[in-house]
């Protein structure tokens, strides 16, 4: 019997020095967590990066990462191969994907001789676009979705790429139908799963019938008598 194909997804988030890579802003943190067949595997990719430029004050207020903290961290060029290997062939799950993908592709474009982009390495699923279709007219920020789906994000005082990726994984699983059954090793991925009917073999041994003892029958009858008395003679098991 062929083993069902595994579905691999990587939930990704980034933090940056500002909001526009065309203005020279860079990535300073990448956080990824892995899902296989809609289950968290505890594998992750997480790095802080030295952007070789100042971080906007407004960005620091969002994520709390400072220039001083990043001084001794790696550059994107140092981690790009590990990042591309971790995400290769996976479906990337990203909230507001154009933002993160835009920054990642900008970083790739700055590398000498680099011709790859995110889309050539992975497919992309934008949870913000999905949430807007599923909940039109509602707020669909990550915080708003946590509230809608009952996910505790009280520990999220500041944005952080790995923390936000972990939270987004929970949001994604609930928003798209829940986690696959813990007992299901098949390829029923997603919500509203139709579980296969398992039928017992026709030539299986007959089930052994165990009869109750006289003492058990007497105790049962005494219990029914008490129920009948308490219900004014309306005991269903005596009808």
Buried (B, 14 or more C-beta within 10 A) or exposed (E): EEEEEEBBBBBBBBBBBBEEBEEEBBBBBBBBBBBBBBBBEEEBBBBBBBBEEEBBEEBBEEBEBEBEEBEEBEBBBEBBEEBBEBBEEBBBBBBBBEBBBBBBBBBBEEEEEEEEBBEEBBEBBBBBBBBEEBBEEEEBEBEBBBEBEEBEBEEBEEBBBBBBBBBBBBBBBBBBBEBBEEEBEBEBBEBEBEEEEEEEEEEEEEEEEEEEEEEEEEEEEEEBEEBBEEEEEEBEEEE
